[in-house]
């Protein structure tokens, strides 16, 4: 149940915690946020990321924008970037407690319990004796702490904290689920688990995995017909829930219904077999991809090519293998073939900043500068903290003789990595084109100094 529960918790609506959006001072900010939410509702996630980032530029202390952006990046699998959004905001505005809790929430979801707990304790300490017991932010912090304690196997403390949360907010589905999962692990507390599962379904009846887990607990209590009812409901809501079929077959076996047992078991075996085949293919494809990366790192391009091609044969939906092939073809001087592969990778995983950057490199090699600019800007919008992205944007703009914009991009690269001599050299060239000769000279001197330092 653990993975399904985590998935549910990540997508749970936490409006009770965050409350209403603070009054927005800027008309531009309001427009950005409306636009971001509209894009997100249409599953236009990259566009939504851009709007949320621009909203944060207008108002760096806007908690809703920071939380929404981090949550969206996390949803897209951009975990580090999601953490970075929260950390960057907190670095300047450590008083934003909701952003701190959002960081703890995302860290917790990835199993980084120690850092999550540190963040939660900061919030609880700052709220101590300053807000009421049922203050929404305090309640959310207590809930996250309860989950953290369970994750660190401090079960009694975690239970007490979650019970305290439910006293303050009795309808919090996530806390009921946490306790239900805890209680379902011991025969002595099965009935408590049933109570909490039933409370969840009273609040939200269309959760297939909750029906499944409630059915499993009821089966352990020998309440077989009730268990069957919930297994059937789980399957009705999610026909591909393999474990529900297995448990349903076990329930029919317990009732002595051999025909139904075999019928349901056959369906489970078909689903389970299909799942195992897919998992084996995925793991084999991943292994071949890593082998290809090792060859690529050693500059063994022929071996890398073979490994990535095999990975794609085994797992046709491996965006990593497509990315690997694009890297090989770029190194071989075949940008058109590289572009074909990176565009396939983007079809499979459209929200990887490195894929957009690689596409920009391919387009640059093919002299399609406008399309390359658009591609690298998408990479920057997804992850603005990588200096190579800004440097490439500077190169493209310099090629277009847009020297002022090029200088701005190079300056951003320098700010992010001041020890890279190339960025200083590029900035010097752009400044010279703008007639800023004194500043250009200083950047050229920094370039030479860093180059000498590296050679030493």
C-alpha distance (Angstrom), angle and dihedral (degrees) to the residues before:
residue distance angle dihedral
X1 . . .
X2 3.80 . .
X3 3.82 98.3 .
X4 3.79 93.1 44.7
X5 3.78 90.9 48.3
X6 3.79 91.7 51.0
X7 3.80 89.5 49.9
X8 3.79 90.9 51.7
X9 3.79 93.2 47.5
X10 3.80 92.0 50.2
X11 3.79 91.5 55.6
X12 3.80 96.6 39.9
X13 3.77 116.4 121.3
X14 3.79 109.8 -113.2
X15 3.79 99.4 -175.2
X16 3.80 90.0 127.2
X17 3.78 87.8 64.4
X18 3.73 100.7 43.1
X19 3.79 97.3 38.2
X20 3.77 122.5 -167.2
X21 3.79 122.6 -13.1
X22 3.82 108.6 -95.5
X23 3.80 116.8 -108.6
X24 3.79 107.0 -79.1
X25 3.77 113.7 -134.4
X26 3.79 98.5 -165.3
X27 3.76 126.2 65.2
X28 3.81 87.0 -148.9
X29 3.79 90.1 55.3
X30 3.79 92.5 52.6
X31 3.80 90.5 50.2
X32 3.80 92.8 49.0
X33 3.79 92.9 50.6
X34 3.80 93.6 46.4
X35 3.77 89.9 48.3
X36 3.82 92.5 47.9
X37 3.80 92.7 50.6
X38 3.78 91.0 46.7
X39 3.81 92.2 51.2
X40 3.79 90.9 46.8
X41 3.81 91.9 51.7
X42 3.81 87.9 53.8
X43 3.83 92.3 48.9
X44 3.81 89.8 -113.5
X45 3.77 90.5 138.1
X46 3.79 101.5 164.5
X47 3.79 90.4 53.4
X48 3.81 89.3 48.0
X49 3.82 90.8 52.2
X50 3.81 90.1 53.5
X51 3.81 92.6 51.0
X52 3.81 93.9 47.0
X53 3.82 90.9 50.1
X54 3.80 91.4 50.2
X55 3.81 90.0 48.2
X56 3.80 88.5 55.1
X57 3.79 90.8 49.8
X58 3.81 88.4 55.9
X59 3.80 93.4 45.9
X60 3.86 114.7 14.8
X61 3.83 91.7 -176.2
X62 3.80 94.5 55.2
X63 3.80 101.8 123.5
X64 3.79 96.1 -169.4
X65 3.82 92.6 54.5
X66 3.82 92.5 47.7
X67 3.80 93.2 47.1
X68 3.81 93.9 44.4
X69 3.82 92.5 48.5
X70 3.81 93.6 47.9
X71 3.79 91.5 46.3
X72 3.80 92.1 50.0
X73 3.82 93.3 47.8
X74 3.80 89.1 49.9
X75 3.79 90.6 50.0
X76 3.80 88.1 53.5
X77 3.81 90.8 53.8
X78 3.81 93.0 -106.5
X79 3.80 92.7 130.0
X80 3.80 100.3 159.8
X81 3.78 91.5 46.1
X82 3.80 89.9 51.1
X83 3.81 90.4 52.9
X84 3.81 90.7 46.1
X85 3.82 92.3 55.4
X86 3.79 90.8 55.7
X87 3.80 94.3 42.2
X88 3.80 93.8 48.6
X89 3.80 91.8 52.0
X90 3.81 91.9 45.9
X91 3.80 91.2 47.6
X92 3.79 88.8 65.1
X93 3.82 99.7 27.1
X94 3.82 109.7 29.1
X95 3.81 90.0 166.9
X96 3.83 92.4 73.9
X97 3.81 97.4 102.9
X98 3.80 96.7 176.6
X99 3.79 90.2 57.3
X100 3.81 89.2 49.1
X101 3.80 90.8 52.4
X102 3.78 90.3 47.6
X103 3.80 89.1 55.0
X104 3.82 89.5 49.5
X105 3.80 90.0 48.8
X106 3.81 93.3 53.4
X107 3.81 93.5 42.8
X108 3.78 89.5 50.9
X109 3.79 91.8 51.8
X110 3.81 89.2 57.9
X111 3.81 93.0 47.2
X112 3.81 97.1 -105.7
X113 3.79 91.0 136.3
X114 3.78 99.5 157.9
X115 3.80 95.6 58.0
X116 3.79 90.7 39.5
X117 3.79 90.2 55.3
X118 3.80 91.4 49.5
X119 3.79 90.3 54.8
X120 3.82 92.9 46.8
X121 3.81 92.3 49.9
X122 3.82 90.4 52.9
X123 3.81 89.4 55.6
X124 3.81 95.1 46.0
X125 3.79 91.2 48.5
X126 3.80 92.6 50.3
X127 3.82 91.2 49.1
X128 3.79 94.8 45.6
X129 3.81 111.1 128.2
X130 3.82 90.1 -12.8
X131 3.81 101.5 90.3
X132 3.79 137.5 33.1
X133 3.81 119.7 -89.2
X134 3.80 91.8 -108.6
X135 3.81 95.0 48.7
X136 3.85 104.4 140.0
X137 3.80 95.0 -128.4
X138 3.81 91.6 48.8
X139 3.82 91.5 48.1
X140 3.80 90.9 50.7
X141 3.81 90.7 49.3
X142 3.81 90.6 50.5
X143 3.81 90.2 49.5
X144 3.79 92.4 51.4
X145 3.80 89.7 47.4
X146 3.80 90.7 52.0
X147 3.78 91.0 52.1
X148 3.79 90.1 46.9
X149 3.79 92.5 52.5
X150 3.80 90.7 51.1
X151 3.80 90.0 49.0
X152 3.80 89.5 53.1
X153 3.83 89.9 50.0
X154 3.80 94.0 -111.9
X155 3.77 88.7 133.1
X156 3.80 101.8 166.9
X157 3.81 92.9 50.2
X158 3.80 91.6 44.7
X159 3.80 91.7 49.9
X160 3.80 92.8 50.8
X161 3.78 92.1 48.5
X162 3.82 92.8 50.1
X163 3.79 92.0 47.1
X164 3.80 87.9 52.2
X165 3.80 89.0 52.3
X166 3.81 92.2 52.1
X167 3.79 91.0 50.6
X168 3.80 87.0 57.9
X169 3.81 96.7 38.5
X170 3.84 111.0 18.1
X171 3.82 95.4 -179.6
X172 3.82 98.1 55.9
X173 3.80 102.1 128.8
X174 3.80 95.3 -165.9
X175 3.81 93.5 56.8
X176 3.83 91.3 49.2
X177 3.80 88.9 51.6
X178 3.79 92.5 49.5
X179 3.80 91.3 52.4
X180 3.81 93.1 42.7
X181 3.80 90.3 54.5
X182 3.80 90.5 48.3
X183 3.81 94.6 47.8
X184 3.82 93.5 45.0
X185 3.82 89.4 65.9
X186 3.83 94.8 70.0
X187 3.80 131.7 54.1
X188 3.80 90.1 -141.2
X189 3.82 91.9 61.0
X190 3.84 102.4 37.9
X191 3.80 92.6 112.5
X192 3.81 90.9 52.7
X193 3.80 88.4 52.8
X194 3.81 90.0 51.4
X195 3.80 90.7 51.4
X196 3.79 92.7 53.1
X197 3.82 94.8 43.4
X198 3.80 89.4 50.8
X199 3.80 90.5 49.9
X200 3.80 89.7 53.5
X201 3.81 91.5 51.2
X202 3.78 89.9 47.2
X203 3.80 87.4 57.6
X204 3.81 96.5 38.3
X205 3.79 119.2 9.2
X206 3.81 100.9 -178.1
X207 3.82 100.0 74.7
X208 3.82 108.3 115.2
X209 3.81 97.1 -167.8
X210 3.83 90.8 52.9
X211 3.82 90.4 53.9
X212 3.81 87.6 48.4
X213 3.79 94.9 50.0
X214 3.79 93.1 43.3
X215 3.80 88.4 51.0
X216 3.80 90.6 50.8
X217 3.81 91.4 52.0
X218 3.81 92.0 46.8
X219 3.81 89.1 50.4
X220 3.80 89.0 54.2
X221 3.81 87.3 53.5
X222 3.86 90.6 51.4
X223 3.80 91.2 -115.0
X224 3.79 88.2 133.9
X225 3.80 103.2 165.0
X226 3.79 91.8 49.7
X227 3.81 88.5 49.3
X228 3.82 90.5 51.6
X229 3.80 90.8 52.1
X230 3.78 91.6 54.8
X231 3.81 94.5 44.0
X232 3.80 89.2 52.6
X233 3.79 90.7 49.2
X234 3.81 90.3 50.2
X235 3.82 90.6 52.4
X236 3.81 91.4 45.9
X237 3.81 89.2 55.1
X238 3.83 94.2 41.6
X239 3.84 115.3 18.5
X240 3.82 90.7 -173.5
X241 3.81 96.2 57.5
X242 3.80 96.1 120.3
X243 3.81 97.6 -175.0
X244 3.81 91.3 55.5
X245 3.83 89.4 59.2
X246 3.80 91.1 50.2
X247 3.79 92.2 49.6
X248 3.80 91.5 45.4
X249 3.81 90.3 53.1
X250 3.82 88.8 50.6
X251 3.80 89.6 52.0
X252 3.82 92.7 51.0
X253 3.81 89.3 47.5
X254 3.79 88.0 53.8
X255 3.82 88.5 54.1
X256 3.80 90.7 48.5
X257 3.82 94.6 -115.8
X258 3.82 99.6 143.9
X259 3.82 96.4 175.4
X260 3.80 95.1 53.5
X261 3.80 90.5 41.8
X262 3.81 91.6 57.6
X263 3.80 93.6 42.1
X264 3.79 93.8 52.8
X265 3.81 93.5 39.3
X266 3.81 90.4 55.4
X267 3.79 90.0 54.7
X268 3.81 90.7 49.3
X269 3.80 92.2 49.2
X270 3.82 91.3 50.9
X271 3.81 92.2 50.2
X272 3.80 92.9 42.5
X273 3.80 92.7 48.8
X274 3.79 91.6 49.8
X275 3.79 90.2 48.2
X276 3.81 92.5 49.7
X277 3.80 92.1 49.3
X278 3.81 90.9 51.1
X279 3.80 91.6 47.1
X280 3.81 92.6 49.3
X281 3.79 90.3 49.7
X282 3.78 91.2 48.8
X283 3.81 93.0 49.7
X284 3.81 92.9 45.7
X285 3.79 90.7 48.5
X286 3.80 90.5 49.1
X287 3.79 91.6 49.9
X288 3.80 91.8 51.0
X289 3.81 90.5 47.3
X290 3.82 91.0 54.2
X291 3.80 89.2 47.9
X292 3.79 88.8 52.6
X293 3.81 91.5 49.5
X294 3.80 89.7 52.9
X295 3.82 91.0 52.1
X296 3.80 90.4 46.0
X297 3.79 91.5 51.8
X298 3.81 88.8 52.7
X299 3.83 89.6 47.4
X300 3.81 91.7 -116.4
X301 3.79 93.3 143.5
X302 3.82 98.4 171.9
X303 3.81 92.7 52.8
X304 3.81 90.9 43.6
X305 3.81 90.9 51.9
X306 3.81 92.1 51.5
X307 3.80 92.7 48.0
X308 3.82 93.8 49.6
X309 3.82 91.8 45.9
X310 3.82 90.5 51.6
X311 3.79 90.2 47.6
X312 3.79 90.1 54.9
X313 3.81 91.7 47.9
X314 3.80 91.4 52.3
X315 3.82 95.4 41.1
X316 3.83 110.3 23.1
X317 3.81 90.9 -176.1
X318 3.81 94.0 57.1
X319 3.80 105.2 125.6
X320 3.82 87.3 -179.2
X321 3.81 91.3 61.8
X322 3.81 90.3 50.6
X323 3.80 89.3 50.4
X324 3.81 89.8 49.6
X325 3.80 91.1 52.0
X326 3.79 90.4 49.6
X327 3.81 90.0 53.9
X328 3.80 91.8 50.1
X329 3.80 93.4 49.6
X330 3.81 91.5 47.5
X331 3.80 89.7 52.8
X332 3.79 89.4 48.2
X333 3.80 91.5 52.7
X334 3.81 95.3 -110.2
X335 3.82 103.2 124.6
X336 3.81 95.2 164.0
X337 3.81 91.9 58.0
X338 3.79 89.3 42.6
X339 3.81 89.8 52.8
X340 3.80 91.8 51.6
X341 3.80 91.1 54.2
X342 3.79 97.7 43.3
X343 3.79 90.4 49.8
X344 3.80 88.9 53.8
X345 3.82 88.4 50.2
X346 3.81 89.0 52.5
X347 3.81 91.4 50.5
X348 3.81 87.7 57.1
X349 3.83 96.4 38.6
X350 3.81 111.1 17.0
X351 3.81 96.6 172.6
X352 3.80 103.0 61.0
X353 3.79 109.3 114.0
X354 3.81 93.1 -156.1
X355 3.80 90.6 56.7
X356 3.81 91.0 54.0
X357 3.81 89.6 46.9
X358 3.82 91.3 50.4
X359 3.80 89.6 49.1
X360 3.80 88.5 52.7
X361 3.82 90.1 52.1
X362 3.81 90.3 51.3
X363 3.80 92.0 49.3
X364 3.80 90.2 47.2
X365 3.80 89.9 54.0
X366 3.82 88.5 49.6
X367 3.84 90.4 51.3
X368 3.81 92.5 -118.3
X369 3.80 92.7 136.1
X370 3.85 100.5 167.8
X371 3.82 92.1 52.3
X372 3.82 90.2 44.4
X373 3.82 90.7 53.5
X374 3.80 90.4 51.0
X375 3.82 91.3 48.7
X376 3.80 96.4 49.2
X377 3.81 90.8 46.5
X378 3.81 87.8 57.1
X379 3.80 88.8 52.1
X380 3.81 90.4 50.5
X381 3.79 92.1 48.2
X382 3.78 89.8 54.4
X383 3.80 94.5 44.2
X384 3.81 117.1 8.4
X385 3.82 96.3 174.7
X386 3.82 99.7 74.1
X387 3.83 109.7 96.6
X388 3.83 94.7 -156.9
X389 3.80 89.3 66.2
X390 3.81 92.7 55.4
X391 3.80 91.9 43.8
X392 3.82 91.2 54.0
X393 3.80 89.9 48.2
X394 3.79 88.0 52.0
X395 3.80 91.3 51.0
X396 3.80 91.8 50.5
X397 3.80 93.5 47.6
X398 3.82 90.5 46.4
X399 3.81 88.3 54.4
X400 3.81 87.9 53.5
X401 3.83 88.2 50.4
X402 3.80 90.0 -118.5
X403 3.79 89.6 138.1
X404 3.79 99.4 166.2
X405 3.81 92.0 53.9
X406 3.82 89.6 42.5
X407 3.80 90.6 53.8
X408 3.80 90.0 50.7
X409 3.82 90.9 52.7
X410 3.82 92.7 46.6
X411 3.81 90.3 48.2
X412 3.80 89.4 54.9
X413 3.81 90.0 51.6
X414 3.82 89.7 50.2
X415 3.80 91.4 49.3
X416 3.80 90.6 52.4
X417 3.81 95.3 44.4
X418 3.83 111.6 16.0
X419 3.83 92.1 171.0
X420 3.81 95.7 64.5
X421 3.83 108.0 99.7
X422 3.81 94.0 -161.1
X423 3.80 92.4 63.1
X424 3.81 91.0 53.4
X425 3.81 91.1 48.7
X426 3.80 91.7 50.8
X427 3.80 91.6 47.4
X428 3.80 89.6 49.3
X429 3.82 90.6 54.0
X430 3.80 93.2 49.5
X431 3.81 92.3 47.2
X432 3.79 90.6 50.3
X433 3.81 89.7 54.7
X434 3.82 88.1 52.7
X435 3.79 91.7 51.5
X436 3.83 94.0 -112.3
X437 3.78 90.5 133.5
X438 3.81 99.0 161.0
X439 3.80 93.0 51.5
X440 3.80 90.0 42.7
X441 3.80 89.4 54.4
X442 3.81 91.7 51.9
X443 3.81 91.3 52.0
X444 3.82 90.3 48.2
X445 3.82 89.5 52.0
X446 3.80 90.4 50.2
X447 3.81 88.9 50.3
X448 3.81 92.2 53.3
X449 3.80 92.2 44.4
X450 3.81 92.9 51.6
X451 3.81 91.3 43.7
X452 3.83 90.8 53.2
X453 3.81 90.5 46.9
X454 3.82 90.8 53.3
X455 3.78 93.5 48.4
X456 3.82 89.9 52.0
